[in-house]
Amino acid sequence: MTDSVIATEAVETEEVTTQEQETQQQESVAGEKSTTEESSESSEVETADKSDQDDSNDAYADFDLPEGVTMNEAQLESAKPLFKELGLNQEQAQKLVNFQAQQVQASQQEQIEAFNQLKTDWLEQAKNDKEMGGDNFEQVVGDARLAVDKFGTDGLKQLMNDYGIGNHPEVIRFMANVGKLTKEDVPDSGGNTGQGPRDHVSVLYGTES
């Protein structure tokens, strides 16, 4: 009787142990499946991210520039690898190009204003010069005009017009001195060109204002 009870208990113990092992195996399989699914999802996300990055790294189309703005094509091309490295798409890269174009426009405008101010300052210095300014300035400009008419080429006139050097006091002084010599060679010229009153700058340049 005792042996039978012991034997029965042993069988029950073996059945419990077997059920626990099966349960553990099922849990292990479920865990492996879950890990596999998570790994698969992570791989899909990485693939999607890589795809988005590849899209941004495609060759960029021509960028739009504001009217009147020109940029060095070589410099623009050299910026494209940087755009790709940063993972910028066409729209994002265009924003950077627009920003740079605005900086170029502002810089050009500053240069124009500075150039015009420089020409104005030169002319004011000439008008206020102790030797040739004041009441003498009209006559000085007339003498300078004679020199330009007699000896100045179209290229010289264009140079003075483009760079504003015809406003520089020393250029006016030099031209006026040459003009005086010209008047000595041509009696009664009086520095009169036969034209009506003209702007001082245009008279010296040989171009209408």
C-alpha positions as CSV (number, residue, x, y, z in Angstrom):
1,M,0.0,0.0,0.0
2,T,2.8,2.3,0.9
3,D,4.7,1.5,-2.3
4,S,1.5,2.3,-4.3
5,V,1.1,5.7,-2.7
6,I,4.7,6.5,-3.3
7,A,4.6,5.4,-6.8
8,T,1.4,7.5,-7.4
9,E,3.1,10.6,-5.9
10,A,6.1,10.0,-8.1
11,V,3.9,9.9,-11.2
12,E,2.1,13.1,-10.3
13,T,5.5,14.8,-9.6
14,E,6.7,13.7,-13.1
15,E,3.5,15.1,-14.7
16,V,3.9,18.5,-12.9
17,T,7.5,18.7,-13.9
18,T,6.6,17.9,-17.6
19,Q,3.9,20.6,-17.6
20,E,6.4,23.2,-16.2
21,Q,8.9,22.3,-18.9
22,E,6.3,22.7,-21.6
23,T,5.2,26.0,-20.2
24,Q,8.8,27.2,-20.1
25,Q,9.3,26.1,-23.7
26,Q,6.2,27.9,-24.8
27,E,7.3,31.1,-23.0
28,S,10.8,30.8,-24.6
29,V,9.3,30.4,-28.1
30,A,7.0,33.4,-27.5
31,G,9.9,35.5,-26.3
32,E,12.0,34.6,-29.3
33,K,9.0,35.4,-31.6
34,S,8.6,38.8,-29.9
35,T,12.3,39.6,-30.3
36,T,12.2,38.6,-33.9
37,E,9.1,40.8,-34.6
38,E,10.8,43.8,-32.8
39,S,14.0,43.3,-34.8
40,S,12.0,43.2,-38.0
41,E,10.1,46.4,-37.1
42,S,13.4,48.1,-36.2
43,S,14.8,47.1,-39.5
44,E,11.8,48.5,-41.4
45,V,12.2,51.8,-39.6
46,E,15.9,52.0,-40.4
47,T,15.1,51.1,-44.0
48,A,12.5,53.9,-44.2
49,D,14.9,56.4,-42.6
50,K,17.6,55.4,-45.1
51,S,15.2,55.7,-47.9
52,D,14.3,59.3,-46.8
53,Q,18.0,60.1,-46.6
54,D,18.6,58.7,-50.1
55,D,15.8,60.8,-51.5
56,S,17.5,64.0,-50.0
57,N,20.8,62.9,-51.5
58,D,19.5,62.7,-55.1
59,A,21.0,65.3,-57.6
60,Y,19.6,68.7,-56.9
61,A,17.7,70.6,-59.6
62,D,18.7,74.1,-60.6
63,F,18.1,76.6,-57.8
64,D,16.0,79.7,-58.2
65,L,17.7,83.0,-57.7
66,P,16.1,86.4,-57.1
67,E,16.0,88.7,-60.1
68,G,19.2,90.6,-60.6
69,V,21.3,88.3,-58.5
70,T,24.0,86.1,-60.0
71,M,26.0,83.6,-58.1
72,N,29.3,81.9,-59.0
73,E,28.2,78.5,-60.5
74,A,31.4,76.8,-59.3
75,Q,30.8,77.9,-55.7
76,L,27.1,76.8,-56.0
77,E,28.2,73.4,-57.3
78,S,30.8,73.0,-54.5
79,A,28.0,73.6,-51.9
80,K,25.9,70.7,-53.1
81,P,28.0,68.0,-51.5
82,L,27.6,69.8,-48.2
83,F,23.8,69.9,-48.7
84,K,23.9,66.2,-49.2
85,E,26.0,65.6,-46.2
86,L,23.5,67.5,-44.1
87,G,20.7,65.5,-45.6
88,L,18.9,68.5,-47.1
89,N,16.2,68.0,-49.7
90,Q,15.6,70.4,-52.6
91,E,13.3,72.7,-50.6
92,Q,15.7,72.9,-47.6
93,A,18.7,73.5,-49.8
94,Q,16.8,76.3,-51.7
95,K,16.2,78.1,-48.4
96,L,20.0,78.2,-47.8
97,V,20.5,79.4,-51.4
98,N,17.9,82.2,-50.8
99,F,19.7,83.3,-47.6
100,Q,23.0,83.5,-49.4
101,A,21.4,85.4,-52.3
102,Q,20.0,88.0,-49.8
103,Q,23.5,88.4,-48.3
104,V,24.9,89.0,-51.8
105,Q,22.3,91.6,-52.6
106,A,22.9,93.4,-49.4
107,S,26.6,93.4,-50.0
108,Q,26.3,94.7,-53.5
109,Q,24.0,97.5,-52.4
110,E,26.4,98.6,-49.7
111,Q,29.2,98.7,-52.3
112,I,27.1,100.8,-54.7
113,E,26.3,103.2,-51.9
114,A,29.9,103.4,-50.8
115,F,31.1,104.0,-54.4
116,N,28.5,106.8,-54.9
117,Q,29.4,108.4,-51.6
118,L,33.1,108.3,-52.5
119,K,32.4,110.1,-55.8
120,T,30.4,112.7,-54.0
121,D,33.1,113.3,-51.4
122,W,35.7,113.7,-54.1
123,L,33.6,116.3,-55.9
124,E,33.0,118.2,-52.7
125,Q,36.7,118.2,-52.0
126,A,37.4,119.7,-55.4
127,K,34.7,122.4,-55.0
128,N,36.2,123.4,-51.6
129,D,39.9,123.2,-52.7
130,K,41.7,126.5,-51.9
131,E,43.3,126.7,-55.3
132,M,40.6,125.6,-57.7
133,G,37.4,125.6,-55.6
134,G,34.9,128.3,-54.8
135,D,34.5,131.0,-57.4
136,N,37.2,129.4,-59.5
137,F,35.6,126.1,-59.9
138,E,33.5,126.9,-63.0
139,Q,36.6,128.0,-64.8
140,V,38.7,125.1,-63.6
141,V,36.1,122.6,-64.9
142,G,36.0,124.4,-68.2
143,D,39.7,124.1,-68.6
144,A,39.6,120.4,-67.6
145,R,36.9,119.9,-70.2
146,L,39.1,121.4,-72.9
147,A,41.8,118.9,-72.1
148,V,39.4,116.0,-72.2
149,D,38.0,117.1,-75.6
150,K,41.4,117.6,-77.1
151,F,43.4,114.7,-75.7
152,G,40.9,112.3,-74.1
153,T,39.9,109.1,-76.0
154,D,36.6,107.5,-75.7
155,G,38.2,104.8,-73.5
156,L,39.5,107.4,-71.1
157,K,36.1,109.1,-70.8
158,Q,34.5,105.7,-70.2
159,L,37.1,104.9,-67.6
160,M,36.4,108.2,-65.7
161,N,32.7,107.6,-66.0
162,D,32.8,104.0,-64.8
163,Y,35.2,104.5,-61.8
164,G,34.3,108.1,-60.9
165,I,37.9,109.2,-61.1
166,G,36.9,112.3,-63.0
167,N,35.6,113.6,-59.7
168,H,38.9,113.2,-57.9
169,P,40.4,116.6,-57.1
170,E,43.9,115.7,-58.4
171,V,42.5,114.4,-61.7
172,I,40.5,117.7,-62.1
173,R,43.6,119.7,-61.2
174,F,45.7,117.8,-63.8
175,M,43.1,118.1,-66.5
176,A,42.6,121.8,-65.8
177,N,46.4,122.5,-66.1
178,V,46.5,120.7,-69.4
179,G,43.4,122.7,-70.5
180,K,45.2,126.0,-69.7
181,L,48.1,125.0,-72.0
182,T,45.5,124.2,-74.6
183,K,43.9,127.6,-74.4
184,E,47.4,129.2,-74.8
185,D,47.7,127.3,-78.1
186,V,44.3,128.3,-79.2
187,P,43.7,132.1,-78.7
188,D,40.2,133.3,-77.6
189,S,39.0,129.7,-76.8
190,G,38.3,130.9,-73.2
191,G,37.4,127.3,-72.3
192,N,34.0,127.7,-74.0
193,T,32.8,124.5,-75.6
194,G,29.9,126.1,-77.3
195,Q,27.4,124.2,-75.1
196,G,25.0,125.4,-72.5
197,P,25.5,125.0,-68.7
198,R,26.2,121.4,-67.8
199,D,26.6,119.5,-64.6
200,H,30.2,119.6,-63.3
201,V,30.6,115.9,-63.4
202,S,29.2,115.4,-66.9
203,V,31.4,118.2,-68.2
204,L,34.5,116.5,-66.9
205,Y,33.4,113.0,-68.1
206,G,32.3,114.1,-71.5
207,T,28.9,112.5,-71.0
208,E,25.5,113.9,-70.4
209,S,24.1,113.7,-66.9
